[in-house]
Amino acid sequence: MHAFRFPPLTRADLAQMHRWLVAPHVAAWWGAPPSLADVEKEYGEYVDAVEPIHAHLVVCDGIAIGHAQWMQYADYAWYARVLGIEDLRAANCDVFIGEVDWIHRGVGSAMVARYVEDVVFADARVSRCYIDPDARNAIAIRAYEKAGFRFVRDVADDGEGNSVRLMEKEREIAL
């Protein structure tokens, strides 16, 4: 069993984020590889709370292996409309394993389950969390199913031209 921690992302982590985001196994699903300046701008806004996205490192067994972030749909109602989500108190999360030596080792589902339970659901306002992987990303979809997410619907266009599989996980225990 792996031990996970999710420390908040800091500006000191942005070069590491850039290295991960340009890695082929991440860029294949996360988008075109950004420049370091692009990463510093986008993720710097999360670090500085300019954007209401809660960004974290994923540390597994003492090693920083990836990234996780979440937001509440109340702050991005336009995106909730695109996905057909009515409950604006619900959250959305995004994750990736950046270290190539850690992919396909069975840590993804445990990582996602721990992040949602320990971080996303730590916010008492959030009773359900959605994740929306690229509909072609069968490996991620299977990991999310193992982490307790269930299929809601396929969305043909996520607002950026991507077909996504909308999946949902509900809080198991009320706070």
TABEL-V34843 format. One record per run of one state. SS is the DSSP state (h for helix, s for strand, l for the rest). FROM is the first residue (numbers start at 1). TO is the last residue. If there is no record, write none. Layout:
ss->{SS SS}
from->{FROM FROM}
to->{TO TO}
//
This chain:
ss->{l s l s l h l h l h l s l s h l h l s l h l h l h l s l h l s l s l}
from->{1 4 6 8 9 11 22 24 31 36 48 54 61 63 73 76 77 84 91 98 100 103 108 119 120 123 128 135 138 147 150 156 164 171}
to->{3 5 7 8 10 21 23 30 35 47 53 60 62 72 75 76 83 90 97 99 102 107 118 119 122 127 134 137 146 149 155 163 170 175}
//
